[in-house]
Amino acid sequence: MIISKRLTRQQSREITRQELLQAAAELFAEFGVNGTSVEQIVERAGYTRGAFYGNFDGKQQLVLALLEQRTERELQEVQALSSKAGSFEETIEHLRGWHRERDKNFASWLALRTELWLYARRDPQVMSLMADRERRSHEAMAQALARGFAARSVTPPAPVELLALIVHALDDGLSIQRVLLAGDSPAGDVMDVVELLMRSWTALARTGTSEADGTSEANPTAP
């Protein structure tokens, strides 16, 4: 005999909220934030306007909630992968797999991210949250790079915050290129770039150390 457990009011409301957010994310990627109405969101999610306004004051609050949700989810996923890795190389491999999984809906993901950025350009509150999202992503990358340099026993050739910003900017640019040139860029591309940069930065750090102490580096390109 199967006994079904009745959802609490709070659980039911949370399910409604999440389904509204998912519907909004899909529509924003398809038609843009400004091109999507509350009516379209509730119709896609299968709810009424009353259900929408029972969870959000309006579309702006939904955008803020969606941005916060996506930021927390991505950071938690990346941090979980990093915590399982025993080395920087393992972190790279874990992240490579994460990117491959994200690739299944990559064009939609990039479209949503772009739409949220465009919307943020016209709304200071959303822009503030978007900026916080970027800072947290930079911090996570900076921590990963710092661990990589420490494992190689070298001092970064520049502040890790700057190096993290370079990686993040390259990721943004490569994301656009991957959508424009679909099929010409392999999955995991950005992680190949991170590996290449890490080798180059490590070699630069070792060369600088060798010059400072008057020694020579036998193999400066070693990982």
SULJO-V200140 format. One line per field, one symbol per residue. ss: DSSP state (@ for helix, = for strand, . for the rest). burial: I if it has 16 or more other C-alpha atoms within 10 Angstrom, else O. A space follows every 10 residues. Layout:
BEGIN
ss: ???
burial: ???
END
This chain:
BEGIN
ss: ........@@ @@@@@@@@@@ @@@@@@@@@@ @......@@@ @@@@@...@@ @@@.....@@ @@@@@@@@@@ @@@@@@@@@@ @@@@...@@@ @@@@@@@@@@ @@@@@@@@@@ @@@@@@@@@@ ...@@@@@@@ @@@@@@@@@@ @@@@@@@@@@ @........@ @@@@@@@@@@ @@@@@@@@@@ ........@@ @@@@@@@@@@ @@@@@@@@@@ @@@....... ...
burial: OOOOOOOOOO OOOOOIIIII IIIIIIIIIO OIIOOIIIOO IIOIIOOOOO OIOOIIOOIO OIIIIIIIOO IOOOOOOIIO IIOOOOOIOO IIIIIIIIIO OOOOOIIIII IIIIIIIOII OOOOOIIOII OOIOOOIIII IIOIIIOIIO OOOIIIIOOI IOIIIOIIOO IOOIIOOIIO OOOOOOIIII IOOIOOOIII IIIIIIIIIO OOOOOOOOOI OOO
END
